[in-house]
Amino acid sequence: MKEPKPLEIILQKPLTPKQRRYVDCYDGDVKRSANEAGISYQYAKELHTKTYYAHVMIALIEVNEAVSKASIMSKQERQEFWTAMTKTAEKDSDKLKASELLGRSCADFIDKREIIFPGIGAIDLTTLILKVTEKNEQQPG
């Protein structure tokens, strides 16, 4: 039986030209993005589901974040807005809703913070995010 690769090795794997085209074309719709990238829909679905494509998922997350930054409030901006609402809203119901949204955005109500990868096991989500952040900070550019 083949020994599973540690998550660090999977995340360091470079994207193939096919995978890079798909990541560059990805807009949230797997089928349309696969068609634009010139790859099969089946292969694109595998990129989203197989553990050994974790590096592709990280690239897709980075693309989504870049698109989101341009058109959507950042997490910090939302949290500042909700904090201001809890302090300045006239109705108690508005203050309560703002504080609930603020708590949700900070994951205050989540008990379990792990992802289970087949062949690797359970990975604490906080640890995974820190590893990806460290990896991105080490890359130039």
C-alpha positions, 0 to 999 in steps of 0.5 A: 500500500502506498504511503500518503504524502504529507500535506506540505509536499502536496502544497509545494507541487507546481501546477501543470500547464493544464491546471494553470490554464484552468485556474486562470479561467476559473470563475466559479463555474466548473463546467464553463471554466473547463470549457474555456481552459480546453480541459474535460469537465471530468478532469476539472471536477477531479481537480476539486475533489481529489486530495492530491490536487490540493495545490490546485485548490489553493491556487483557485482560492487565491484567484477567488480572493484576488477577484473578491478583493477588487469587487467585494468588501474585505473581511476587515471592512465588514468587521469594521462596519458591523462593529460600528453598527453594533455601537451606532444603530438605533434599534436593538434588533439591528445591533443584535443582527450586526453583532451576530454577523460579526461573530459569524465572520470570526467563526465564534460559533464553530466548534469543529475546525478540521478537514478530513483528507482521504489518505492524509487524515484530519488536518486542523483548519487553523494549521492549514491556513497558517501553512498556506499563509507562510508558503505565500509569504515565502514566495517572492512577488 
